[in-house]
Amino acid sequence: MNGNRNDIIDIEPNQRADNLKAVGWVSYILHLIVAVAAVVPSAQPSIALLLVALVIDLVKRSDAEGTWQASHFSWRIRSVIWAGVLYVVTSPLWLLFLVPGWIAWGLISLWFLYRIVRGMLAMSKGQPVDA
């Protein structure tokens, strides 16, 4: 290289989005493991997997601004936050009545699984996920 400024290559937003795809797939896979295990009785993985995925999304979210990947980072973050809020709000059902608590958490887990699969399908097509 001769050190000429013209040799500097700026990464286009589309190329940046493609580079973030690997990060997105890691996050989606971690979310998927947790989501599937939440639906399958007695197959609860550690919440650490979900927290790792959430931290990845929070840290890399700013890198995705201006790309189609930005919607995926927001989608995953909102999915985790809403699921967490819903689990907390419905947790008294477990203390008061076992069956309603089981039904509520089962529905929340299915909703979470749906959102993760929907996001993965959109990302596999190279499309933003619609809110």
C-alpha positions in Angstrom: 0.0 0.0 0.0 1.3 3.4 -0.8 -0.7 5.1 2.0 -3.0 7.0 -0.4 -6.3 8.0 1.2 -8.1 6.5 -1.8 -7.0 3.1 -0.5 -9.3 3.4 2.5 -12.5 1.4 2.0 -15.6 2.5 3.8 -18.0 -0.3 4.5 -21.4 0.3 3.0 -24.5 -0.2 5.1 -25.5 -3.4 3.2 -22.0 -4.9 3.7 -22.2 -3.9 7.4 -25.5 -5.7 7.7 -24.1 -8.8 6.1 -21.2 -8.8 8.5 -23.7 -8.5 11.4 -25.5 -11.6 10.2 -23.1 -13.9 12.0 -23.8 -12.0 15.2 -27.5 -12.2 14.6 -27.4 -15.9 14.0 -25.5 -16.6 17.2 -28.1 -14.5 19.1 -31.0 -16.2 17.4 -29.6 -19.7 18.0 -29.1 -18.9 21.7 -32.7 -17.5 21.9 -34.0 -20.5 20.0 -32.4 -23.0 22.5 -34.0 -21.1 25.4 -37.4 -20.8 23.6 -37.6 -24.5 22.6 -36.5 -25.6 26.1 -39.2 -23.4 27.6 -41.8 -25.2 25.7 -40.5 -28.7 26.3 -41.2 -29.9 29.9 -38.2 -30.4 32.1 -35.7 -29.1 29.5 -34.8 -25.8 31.1 -31.5 -24.4 30.0 -29.7 -21.8 32.1 -31.0 -18.3 31.9 -27.4 -17.5 31.3 -27.8 -18.3 27.6 -30.6 -15.8 27.3 -28.6 -13.1 29.1 -25.6 -13.7 26.9 -27.8 -13.3 23.8 -29.4 -10.1 25.3 -25.9 -8.6 26.1 -24.8 -9.4 22.5 -27.8 -7.7 21.1 -27.5 -4.6 23.4 -23.7 -4.2 22.6 -24.0 -4.7 18.8 -27.3 -2.9 18.3 -25.6 0.4 17.5 -23.4 -1.2 14.9 -26.6 -2.2 13.0 -28.1 1.3 12.8 -29.1 2.2 9.3 -29.1 -1.4 8.1 -31.9 -4.0 7.7 -30.3 -5.8 10.6 -31.3 -3.0 13.1 -34.9 -4.3 13.1 -33.6 -7.8 14.2 -31.7 -6.4 17.1 -34.7 -4.5 18.3 -37.0 -7.5 17.7 -34.8 -9.8 19.8 -34.4 -7.2 22.6 -38.1 -6.5 22.8 -38.9 -10.2 22.7 -36.8 -10.9 25.8 -38.0 -7.8 27.7 -41.7 -8.6 27.0 -41.3 -12.2 27.8 -39.5 -11.3 31.1 -42.3 -8.8 32.0 -45.0 -11.3 31.2 -43.3 -14.1 33.2 -43.0 -11.8 36.2 -46.6 -10.5 36.0 -48.0 -14.1 35.7 -45.6 -15.6 38.4 -48.2 -15.1 41.2 -50.4 -17.6 39.3 -47.9 -20.3 40.2 -48.2 -19.5 43.9 -51.9 -19.3 43.9 -52.9 -21.9 41.3 -50.6 -24.3 39.6 -52.6 -25.0 36.5 -53.2 -21.3 35.5 -49.5 -20.6 36.1 -48.5 -23.5 33.9 -50.9 -22.4 31.1 -49.8 -18.7 31.3 -46.1 -19.6 31.1 -46.7 -22.1 28.4 -48.5 -19.5 26.3 -45.7 -17.0 26.9 -43.1 -19.6 25.9 -45.0 -20.4 22.7 -45.2 -16.7 21.9 -41.5 -16.2 22.5 -40.7 -19.2 20.3 -42.9 -17.8 17.6 -41.1 -14.5 17.6 -37.7 -16.1 17.5 -38.7 -18.4 14.5 -40.3 -15.5 12.7 -37.2 -13.3 13.1 -34.9 -16.2 12.0 -37.0 -16.7 8.8 -36.9 -13.0 8.0 -33.1 -12.9 8.5 -32.6 -16.0 6.4 -34.3 -14.1 3.5 -32.1 -11.0 4.2 -35.2 -9.0 5.2 -35.9 -6.8 8.2 -38.4 -8.2 10.6 -41.7 -6.3 10.7 -42.9 -5.1 14.1 
